[in-house]
Amino acid sequence: MIERHPLQPFLPSNAKVLFLGSFPPPQKRWCMEFYYPNFINDHWRIEGEVFFGDKNHFVDLKKKSFKKNEIMDFLKEKGIAFYDTASAVRRLKENASDKFLEVVEATDIHALLQQIPECRAIAATGEKATQTICDYFKINELPAVGGSVAIPGYEGLRLYRLPSSSRAYPLAFEKKVEAYRAFFKELFIL
């Protein structure tokens, strides 16, 4: 069964960074209707720690959810956009693992970039997203985790590979925070 992407791209007009993950988890795992909706994914905890020194800044502990409106306001203020590298997928197993995602239709990244002309960086969050972006732009070598490469055809635009915010990714939370902090500092967002 082919799944189409359930969310619209989040593209603030002032976006300097475009985060591209692989694809949202099954909706039964969502705690909000936005990117990184799985409560056990640490993306919003990482950003809370990086920008506010508080991993629970965007967390609603009572509801076991994230504060979607606060997140959206923050992203608009900072100029951070979100979407995913696949517009349609087939899940080979009924879980959220990238390992079992088959990309049926890659996202038209050029069309996203046309809507955010100030964008200077694409941040891939995980190996599947990085590989899909590299295939899309015909980049032969994946950047190392924490590294970046130039994107052909776009002057000044780079692809950064950040560690996955999934708890399944074997890197300590603090190390993930360090990588995201270094990325945001390099782009003068922090």
CYANA upper distance limits for C-alpha pairs under 8 A (distance plus 0.5 A):
  1 MET  CA     90 ARG  CA      6.49
  1 MET  CA     91 ARG  CA      8.09
  2 ILE  CA     88 ALA  CA      7.06
  2 ILE  CA     89 VAL  CA      6.15
  2 ILE  CA     90 ARG  CA      5.34
  2 ILE  CA     91 ARG  CA      8.23
  2 ILE  CA    104 VAL  CA      8.14
  3 GLU  CA     88 ALA  CA      5.94
  3 GLU  CA     89 VAL  CA      5.84
  3 GLU  CA     90 ARG  CA      6.63
  3 GLU  CA     91 ARG  CA      8.46
  4 ARG  CA     87 SER  CA      6.39
  4 ARG  CA     88 ALA  CA      4.85
  4 ARG  CA     89 VAL  CA      7.18
  5 HIS  CA     23 PHE  CA      7.77
  5 HIS  CA     24 PRO  CA      8.15
  5 HIS  CA     86 ALA  CA      8.00
  5 HIS  CA     87 SER  CA      5.58
  5 HIS  CA     88 ALA  CA      6.30
  6 PRO  CA     24 PRO  CA      8.50
  7 LEU  CA     33 GLU  CA      8.28
  7 LEU  CA     34 PHE  CA      7.60
  8 GLN  CA     83 TYR  CA      8.10
  9 PRO  CA     81 ALA  CA      8.32
  9 PRO  CA     82 PHE  CA      6.66
  9 PRO  CA     83 TYR  CA      5.48
  9 PRO  CA    112 LEU  CA      8.50
 10 PHE  CA     81 ALA  CA      5.95
 10 PHE  CA     82 PHE  CA      5.59
 10 PHE  CA     83 TYR  CA      6.92
 11 LEU  CA     15 ALA  CA      7.19
 11 LEU  CA     80 ILE  CA      8.10
 11 LEU  CA     81 ALA  CA      5.27
 11 LEU  CA     82 PHE  CA      7.10
 11 LEU  CA    112 LEU  CA      8.41
 11 LEU  CA    115 GLN  CA      7.81
 11 LEU  CA    116 ILE  CA      7.28
 12 PRO  CA     75 LEU  CA      8.24
 12 PRO  CA     76 LYS  CA      6.07
 12 PRO  CA     79 GLY  CA      6.72
 12 PRO  CA     80 ILE  CA      7.44
 12 PRO  CA     81 ALA  CA      6.60
 12 PRO  CA    116 ILE  CA      7.86
 13 SER  CA     79 GLY  CA      8.08
 13 SER  CA    115 GLN  CA      7.74
 13 SER  CA    116 ILE  CA      6.20
 14 ASN  CA     76 LYS  CA      7.95
 14 ASN  CA     79 GLY  CA      5.52
 14 ASN  CA     80 ILE  CA      8.42
 14 ASN  CA    116 ILE  CA      7.35
 14 ASN  CA    118 GLU  CA      6.92
 14 ASN  CA    119 CYS  CA      8.48
 15 ALA  CA     76 LYS  CA      8.14
 15 ALA  CA     78 LYS  CA      8.07
 15 ALA  CA     79 GLY  CA      4.29
 15 ALA  CA     80 ILE  CA      5.47
 15 ALA  CA     81 ALA  CA      6.25
 15 ALA  CA    116 ILE  CA      6.36
 15 ALA  CA    117 PRO  CA      8.42
 15 ALA  CA    118 GLU  CA      6.63
 15 ALA  CA    119 CYS  CA      6.12
 16 LYS  CA     79 GLY  CA      5.96
 16 LYS  CA     80 ILE  CA      6.69
 16 LYS  CA     81 ALA  CA      8.28
 16 LYS  CA    116 ILE  CA      8.11
 16 LYS  CA    118 GLU  CA      5.82
 16 LYS  CA    119 CYS  CA      4.32
 16 LYS  CA    120 ARG  CA      5.82
 16 LYS  CA    121 ALA  CA      7.13
 17 VAL  CA     79 GLY  CA      7.23
 17 VAL  CA     80 ILE  CA      5.53
 17 VAL  CA     81 ALA  CA      6.52
 17 VAL  CA    119 CYS  CA      5.88
 17 VAL  CA    120 ARG  CA      6.59
 17 VAL  CA    121 ALA  CA      5.41
 17 VAL  CA    122 ILE  CA      6.28
 17 VAL  CA    123 ALA  CA      7.52
 18 LEU  CA     80 ILE  CA      6.60
 18 LEU  CA     81 ALA  CA      5.09
 18 LEU  CA     82 PHE  CA      6.13
 18 LEU  CA     83 TYR  CA      8.03
 18 LEU  CA    119 CYS  CA      7.44
 18 LEU  CA    121 ALA  CA      6.85
 18 LEU  CA    122 ILE  CA      5.25
 18 LEU  CA    123 ALA  CA      6.58
 19 PHE  CA     80 ILE  CA      7.90
 19 PHE  CA     81 ALA  CA      6.51
 19 PHE  CA     82 PHE  CA      5.31
 19 PHE  CA     83 TYR  CA      6.92
 19 PHE  CA     84 ASP  CA      8.09
 19 PHE  CA    122 ILE  CA      6.33
 19 PHE  CA    123 ALA  CA      5.17
 19 PHE  CA    124 ALA  CA      6.59
 19 PHE  CA    125 THR  CA      7.83
 20 LEU  CA     82 PHE  CA      6.60
 20 LEU  CA     83 TYR  CA      5.71
 20 LEU  CA     84 ASP  CA      4.96
 20 LEU  CA     85 THR  CA      6.26
 20 LEU  CA    122 ILE  CA      7.49
 20 LEU  CA    123 ALA  CA      6.58
 20 LEU  CA    124 ALA  CA      5.62
 20 LEU  CA    125 THR  CA      7.03
 20 LEU  CA    129 ALA  CA      7.18
 21 GLY  CA     83 TYR  CA      7.32
 21 GLY  CA     84 ASP  CA      5.13
 21 GLY  CA     85 THR  CA      6.60
 21 GLY  CA    124 ALA  CA      6.40
 21 GLY  CA    125 THR  CA      5.66
 21 GLY  CA    126 GLY  CA      7.40
 21 GLY  CA    129 ALA  CA      5.83
 22 SER  CA     84 ASP  CA      5.63
 22 SER  CA     85 THR  CA      5.65
 22 SER  CA     86 ALA  CA      6.53
 22 SER  CA     98 ASP  CA      7.55
 22 SER  CA    125 THR  CA      8.26
 22 SER  CA    126 GLY  CA      8.20
 22 SER  CA    128 LYS  CA      6.72
 22 SER  CA    129 ALA  CA      5.20
 23 PHE  CA     84 ASP  CA      6.04
 23 PHE  CA     85 THR  CA      7.45
 23 PHE  CA     86 ALA  CA      6.55
 23 PHE  CA     87 SER  CA      8.27
 23 PHE  CA     89 VAL  CA      8.34
 24 PRO  CA     35 TYR  CA      7.59
 24 PRO  CA     36 TYR  CA      7.44
 24 PRO  CA     37 PRO  CA      8.07
 24 PRO  CA     84 ASP  CA      8.45
 24 PRO  CA     96 ALA  CA      8.02
 25 PRO  CA     29 ARG  CA      6.99
 25 PRO  CA     30 TRP  CA      7.93
 25 PRO  CA     37 PRO  CA      8.36
 25 PRO  CA     38 ASN  CA      7.72
 25 PRO  CA     95 ASN  CA      7.61
 25 PRO  CA     96 ALA  CA      5.08
 25 PRO  CA     97 SER  CA      8.43
 26 PRO  CA     30 TRP  CA      7.87
 26 PRO  CA     94 GLU  CA      8.31
 26 PRO  CA     95 ASN  CA      7.40
 26 PRO  CA     96 ALA  CA      6.94
 29 ARG  CA     37 PRO  CA      7.98
 29 ARG  CA     38 ASN  CA      6.01
 29 ARG  CA     39 PHE  CA      8.30
 30 TRP  CA     37 PRO  CA      5.32
 30 TRP  CA     38 ASN  CA      5.35
 30 TRP  CA     39 PHE  CA      7.59
 31 CYS  CA     37 PRO  CA      6.06
 31 CYS  CA     38 ASN  CA      6.49
 31 CYS  CA     39 PHE  CA      6.59
 31 CYS  CA     64 LYS  CA      7.73
 31 CYS  CA     65 SER  CA      5.64
 31 CYS  CA     66 PHE  CA      7.66
 32 MET  CA     37 PRO  CA      5.82
 32 MET  CA     38 ASN  CA      8.37
 32 MET  CA     65 SER  CA      7.10
 32 MET  CA     66 PHE  CA      7.26
 32 MET  CA     68 LYS  CA      7.44
 33 GLU  CA     37 PRO  CA      7.00
 33 GLU  CA     68 LYS  CA      8.37
 34 PHE  CA     68 LYS  CA      7.56
 35 TYR  CA     82 PHE  CA      7.62
 35 TYR  CA     83 TYR  CA      7.96
 36 TYR  CA     41 ASN  CA      7.17
 36 TYR  CA     43 HIS  CA      7.01
 36 TYR  CA     44 TRP  CA      8.05
 37 PRO  CA     41 ASN  CA      8.09
 37 PRO  CA     66 PHE  CA      8.26
 39 PHE  CA     64 LYS  CA      7.27
 39 PHE  CA     65 SER  CA      6.57
 39 PHE  CA     66 PHE  CA      7.88
 40 ILE  CA    166 SER  CA      8.15
 40 ILE  CA    167 ARG  CA      7.68
 41 ASN  CA    165 SER  CA      6.55
 41 ASN  CA    166 SER  CA      5.48
 41 ASN  CA    167 ARG  CA      6.73
 42 ASP  CA     46 ILE  CA      6.48
 42 ASP  CA    165 SER  CA      5.63
 42 ASP  CA    166 SER  CA      6.72
 42 ASP  CA    167 ARG  CA      7.43
 43 HIS  CA     47 GLU  CA      6.90
 43 HIS  CA    165 SER  CA      5.54
 43 HIS  CA    166 SER  CA      8.10
 44 TRP  CA     48 GLY  CA      6.48
 44 TRP  CA     55 LYS  CA      8.20
 44 TRP  CA     58 PHE  CA      6.74
 44 TRP  CA     59 VAL  CA      8.15
 44 TRP  CA     66 PHE  CA      8.12
 45 ARG  CA     49 GLU  CA      6.62
 45 ARG  CA     54 ASP  CA      8.21
 45 ARG  CA     55 LYS  CA      4.83
 45 ARG  CA     56 ASN  CA      6.36
 45 ARG  CA     57 HIS  CA      7.74
 45 ARG  CA     58 PHE  CA      7.33
 45 ARG  CA     59 VAL  CA      7.83
 46 ILE  CA     50 VAL  CA      6.59
 46 ILE  CA     55 LYS  CA      6.67
 46 ILE  CA    165 SER  CA      8.24
 46 ILE  CA    173 PHE  CA      8.15
 46 ILE  CA    176 LYS  CA      7.76
 46 ILE  CA    177 VAL  CA      6.01
 46 ILE  CA    180 TYR  CA      8.07
 47 GLU  CA     51 PHE  CA      6.49
 47 GLU  CA     52 PHE  CA      8.44
 47 GLU  CA     55 LYS  CA      7.91
 47 GLU  CA    177 VAL  CA      8.24
 47 GLU  CA    180 TYR  CA      8.26
 48 GLY  CA     52 PHE  CA      5.89
 48 GLY  CA     53 GLY  CA      7.00
 48 GLY  CA     54 ASP  CA      5.89
 48 GLY  CA     55 LYS  CA      5.25
 48 GLY  CA     56 ASN  CA      6.87
 48 GLY  CA     57 HIS  CA      5.57
 48 GLY  CA     58 PHE  CA      6.65
 49 GLU  CA     53 GLY  CA      4.75
 49 GLU  CA     54 ASP  CA      4.98
 49 GLU  CA     55 LYS  CA      4.84
 49 GLU  CA     56 ASN  CA      8.15
 49 GLU  CA     57 HIS  CA      8.05
 49 GLU  CA    177 VAL  CA      7.54
 50 VAL  CA     54 ASP  CA      8.31
 50 VAL  CA    177 VAL  CA      6.78
 50 VAL  CA    180 TYR  CA      7.73
 50 VAL  CA    181 ARG  CA      6.14
 51 PHE  CA    190 LEU  CA      7.49
 52 PHE  CA     57 HIS  CA      7.46
 55 LYS  CA     59 VAL  CA      8.39
 56 ASN  CA     60 ASP  CA      8.18
 58 PHE  CA     66 PHE  CA      6.04
 58 PHE  CA     67 LYS  CA      5.72
 58 PHE  CA     68 LYS  CA      8.36
 58 PHE  CA     70 GLU  CA      7.56
 58 PHE  CA     71 ILE  CA      7.14
 59 VAL  CA     64 LYS  CA      7.93
 59 VAL  CA     65 SER  CA      6.59
 59 VAL  CA     66 PHE  CA      4.99
 59 VAL  CA     67 LYS  CA      6.44
 60 ASP  CA     64 LYS  CA      6.26
 60 ASP  CA     65 SER  CA      5.67
 60 ASP  CA     66 PHE  CA      5.88
 60 ASP  CA     67 LYS  CA      6.67
 61 LEU  CA     65 SER  CA      7.17
 67 LYS  CA     71 ILE  CA      6.63
 68 LYS  CA     72 MET  CA      6.61
 69 ASN  CA     73 ASP  CA      6.67
 70 GLU  CA     74 PHE  CA      6.56
 71 ILE  CA     75 LEU  CA      6.64
 72 MET  CA     76 LYS  CA      6.68
 73 ASP  CA     77 GLU  CA      6.71
 74 PHE  CA     78 LYS  CA      6.67
 75 LEU  CA     79 GLY  CA      6.21
 75 LEU  CA     80 ILE  CA      5.48
 75 LEU  CA     81 ALA  CA      7.56
 76 LYS  CA     80 ILE  CA      6.99
 78 LYS  CA    189 ILE  CA      7.20
 84 ASP  CA    107 THR  CA      7.62
 84 ASP  CA    129 ALA  CA      8.14
 85 THR  CA    106 ALA  CA      6.37
 85 THR  CA    107 THR  CA      5.66
 85 THR  CA    109 ILE  CA      8.21
 85 THR  CA    129 ALA  CA      6.40
 85 THR  CA    132 THR  CA      6.90
 85 THR  CA    133 ILE  CA      7.24
 86 ALA  CA    103 VAL  CA      6.46
 86 ALA  CA    104 VAL  CA      8.00
 86 ALA  CA    105 GLU  CA      6.36
 86 ALA  CA    106 ALA  CA      4.88
 86 ALA  CA    107 THR  CA      5.47
 87 SER  CA    104 VAL  CA      8.33
 87 SER  CA    105 GLU  CA      6.00
 87 SER  CA    106 ALA  CA      6.14
 87 SER  CA    107 THR  CA      5.57
 88 ALA  CA    103 VAL  CA      6.88
 88 ALA  CA    104 VAL  CA      5.85
 88 ALA  CA    105 GLU  CA      5.41
 88 ALA  CA    106 ALA  CA      7.53
 89 VAL  CA    101 LEU  CA      6.91
 89 VAL  CA    102 GLU  CA      5.97
 89 VAL  CA    103 VAL  CA      5.12
 89 VAL  CA    104 VAL  CA      5.36
 89 VAL  CA    105 GLU  CA      7.23
 90 ARG  CA    101 LEU  CA      6.47
 90 ARG  CA    102 GLU  CA      5.63
 90 ARG  CA    103 VAL  CA      7.15
 90 ARG  CA    104 VAL  CA      7.13
 91 ARG  CA     95 ASN  CA      8.07
 91 ARG  CA    100 PHE  CA      6.46
 91 ARG  CA    101 LEU  CA      5.41
 91 ARG  CA    102 GLU  CA      6.88
 92 LEU  CA    100 PHE  CA      5.50
 92 LEU  CA    101 LEU  CA      6.56
 92 LEU  CA    102 GLU  CA      7.58
 93 LYS  CA    100 PHE  CA      6.36
 93 LYS  CA    101 LEU  CA      8.44
 95 ASN  CA    100 PHE  CA      8.31
 96 ALA  CA    100 PHE  CA      8.42
 97 SER  CA    101 LEU  CA      7.47
 98 ASP  CA    128 LYS  CA      6.76
 99 LYS  CA    128 LYS  CA      8.17
106 ALA  CA    132 THR  CA      7.94
106 ALA  CA    136 TYR  CA      8.26
108 ASP  CA    112 LEU  CA      7.26
109 ILE  CA    113 LEU  CA      6.70
110 HIS  CA    114 GLN  CA      6.78
111 ALA  CA    115 GLN  CA      7.32
112 LEU  CA    116 ILE  CA      7.32
113 LEU  CA    117 PRO  CA      6.78
113 LEU  CA    119 CYS  CA      7.54
119 CYS  CA    157 LEU  CA      7.80
120 ARG  CA    156 GLY  CA      6.81
120 ARG  CA    157 LEU  CA      5.17
120 ARG  CA    158 ARG  CA      7.08
121 ALA  CA    157 LEU  CA      5.86
121 ALA  CA    158 ARG  CA      5.40
121 ALA  CA    159 LEU  CA      6.38
121 ALA  CA    160 TYR  CA      7.48
122 ILE  CA    157 LEU  CA      8.04
122 ILE  CA    158 ARG  CA      6.75
122 ILE  CA    159 LEU  CA      5.34
122 ILE  CA    160 TYR  CA      6.61
123 ALA  CA    159 LEU  CA      6.49
123 ALA  CA    160 TYR  CA      5.31
123 ALA  CA    161 ARG  CA      6.46
123 ALA  CA    162 LEU  CA      7.10
124 ALA  CA    129 ALA  CA      6.13
124 ALA  CA    130 THR  CA      5.77
124 ALA  CA    133 ILE  CA      8.38
124 ALA  CA    159 LEU  CA      7.67
124 ALA  CA    160 TYR  CA      6.61
124 ALA  CA    161 ARG  CA      5.48
124 ALA  CA    162 LEU  CA      6.48
125 THR  CA    129 ALA  CA      6.82
125 THR  CA    130 THR  CA      7.64
125 THR  CA    161 ARG  CA      6.84
125 THR  CA    162 LEU  CA      5.65
125 THR  CA    163 PRO  CA      6.41
125 THR  CA    164 SER  CA      5.45
125 THR  CA    165 SER  CA      7.65
126 GLY  CA    130 THR  CA      6.71
126 GLY  CA    161 ARG  CA      7.59
126 GLY  CA    162 LEU  CA      7.11
126 GLY  CA    163 PRO  CA      6.30
126 GLY  CA    164 SER  CA      4.99
126 GLY  CA    165 SER  CA      8.44
127 GLU  CA    131 GLN  CA      6.50
127 GLU  CA    164 SER  CA      8.33
128 LYS  CA    132 THR  CA      6.63
129 ALA  CA    133 ILE  CA      6.69
130 THR  CA    134 CYS  CA      6.62
130 THR  CA    142 LEU  CA      7.35
130 THR  CA    161 ARG  CA      7.01
131 GLN  CA    135 ASP  CA      6.58
131 GLN  CA    142 LEU  CA      7.20
132 THR  CA    136 TYR  CA      6.63
133 ILE  CA    137 PHE  CA      6.72
134 CYS  CA    138 LYS  CA      6.10
134 CYS  CA    139 ILE  CA      5.12
134 CYS  CA    140 ASN  CA      7.36
134 CYS  CA    141 GLU  CA      7.98
134 CYS  CA    142 LEU  CA      7.19
135 ASP  CA    139 ILE  CA      6.81
135 ASP  CA    140 ASN  CA      8.27
137 PHE  CA    151 ILE  CA      7.44
137 PHE  CA    152 PRO  CA      7.30
139 ILE  CA    151 ILE  CA      8.04
139 ILE  CA    152 PRO  CA      8.23
143 PRO  CA    147 GLY  CA      5.93
143 PRO  CA    148 SER  CA      5.90
143 PRO  CA    149 VAL  CA      6.67
143 PRO  CA    160 TYR  CA      7.76
143 PRO  CA    161 ARG  CA      6.76
144 ALA  CA    148 SER  CA      7.80
144 ALA  CA    161 ARG  CA      7.19
145 VAL  CA    161 ARG  CA      5.67
145 VAL  CA    162 LEU  CA      6.10
145 VAL  CA    163 PRO  CA      6.48
146 GLY  CA    160 TYR  CA      7.40
146 GLY  CA    161 ARG  CA      6.07
146 GLY  CA    162 LEU  CA      5.83
146 GLY  CA    163 PRO  CA      7.56
146 GLY  CA    179 ALA  CA      6.59
146 GLY  CA    183 PHE  CA      8.36
147 GLY  CA    160 TYR  CA      6.32
147 GLY  CA    161 ARG  CA      6.33
147 GLY  CA    162 LEU  CA      8.19
148 SER  CA    158 ARG  CA      6.85
148 SER  CA    159 LEU  CA      5.78
148 SER  CA    160 TYR  CA      4.72
148 SER  CA    161 ARG  CA      6.69
149 VAL  CA    158 ARG  CA      6.02
149 VAL  CA    159 LEU  CA      5.83
149 VAL  CA    160 TYR  CA      7.26
150 ALA  CA    156 GLY  CA      7.88
150 ALA  CA    157 LEU  CA      6.69
150 ALA  CA    158 ARG  CA      4.94
150 ALA  CA    159 LEU  CA      6.74
151 ILE  CA    155 GLU  CA      8.28
151 ILE  CA    157 LEU  CA      6.28
151 ILE  CA    158 ARG  CA      5.82
151 ILE  CA    159 LEU  CA      6.81
160 TYR  CA    183 PHE  CA      8.48
162 LEU  CA    179 ALA  CA      7.27
162 LEU  CA    180 TYR  CA      7.37
163 PRO  CA    169 TYR  CA      8.25
163 PRO  CA    171 LEU  CA      8.46
163 PRO  CA    176 LYS  CA      6.71
163 PRO  CA    179 ALA  CA      7.87
164 SER  CA    169 TYR  CA      6.59
164 SER  CA    176 LYS  CA      8.46
165 SER  CA    169 TYR  CA      7.66
165 SER  CA    176 LYS  CA      7.86
171 LEU  CA    175 LYS  CA      7.00
171 LEU  CA    176 LYS  CA      7.26
172 ALA  CA    176 LYS  CA      6.98
173 PHE  CA    177 VAL  CA      6.74
174 GLU  CA    178 GLU  CA      6.76
175 LYS  CA    179 ALA  CA      6.84
176 LYS  CA    180 TYR  CA      6.79
177 VAL  CA    181 ARG  CA      6.43
178 GLU  CA    182 ALA  CA      6.62
179 ALA  CA    183 PHE  CA      6.76
180 TYR  CA    184 PHE  CA      6.72
181 ARG  CA    185 LYS  CA      6.59
181 ARG  CA    190 LEU  CA      8.04
182 ALA  CA    186 GLU  CA      6.57
183 PHE  CA    187 LEU  CA      7.01
184 PHE  CA    188 PHE  CA      6.70
184 PHE  CA    189 ILE  CA      5.68
184 PHE  CA    190 LEU  CA      5.89
185 LYS  CA    189 ILE  CA      6.45
185 LYS  CA    190 LEU  CA      5.50
